[in-house]
Amino acid sequence: MVESACAAVDADGRPSKDVREVADSFVVLVRAFSRIRARILAAAAHDVEWSGHVVLKCVAKGGPMRSSDIAECVHSDPSTVSRQVSALVKDGLLERRADPEDGRASLLVTTDRARAVLADHDEIRVQQFAHMLQDWNERDLHRFATLLRRFTEDFERSSEAASLLGGTTTPSTSARLGGTH
């Protein structure tokens, strides 16, 4: 069997059977994730809503940043992020510090308490995945991790391209915006 140059489309230029299967599986995965997400957060010793958790992860990973940078990082409206930041500051999870480059602005940093919350959530998540994947052999798990990382990168690129265009992308618009396939 000769492999097609682009497995994403069939001979008629339509999305392939495998693409349809990936899209359907992704929808099922997103729904399952929504259900499991609540259980993971409930199992954590700390009560931080998902949106707050996303903000904390962004600041922990990116280091001290302004609220506007957080909004960009989490792909959210600045006024929404401002409300989330205020709540996280009030709860002692973020703290404001003067921006050394602009004394009028403040930078947000995670507190020790926030780092403990994130570590707790990360440990619960990793343990859950370890349990779920315990029957996988090393080769399959490594291959899946590699392909999932690639899929996630392509998905993020496609999502960014779609937001730039104000909607979804087609293979031709994805290629023009640097997508690969």
Secondary structure, 3 states (H helix, E strand, C coil): CCCCCCCCECCCCCECHHHHHHHHHHHHHHHHHHHHHHHHHHHCCCCCCHHHHHHHHHHHHHCCECHHHHHHHCCCCHHHHHHHHHHHHHCCCEEEEEECCEEEEEEEEECHHHHHHHHHHHHHHHHHHHHHCCCCCHHHHHHHHHHHHHHHHHHHHHHHHHHHHCCCCCHHHHHHCCCCC
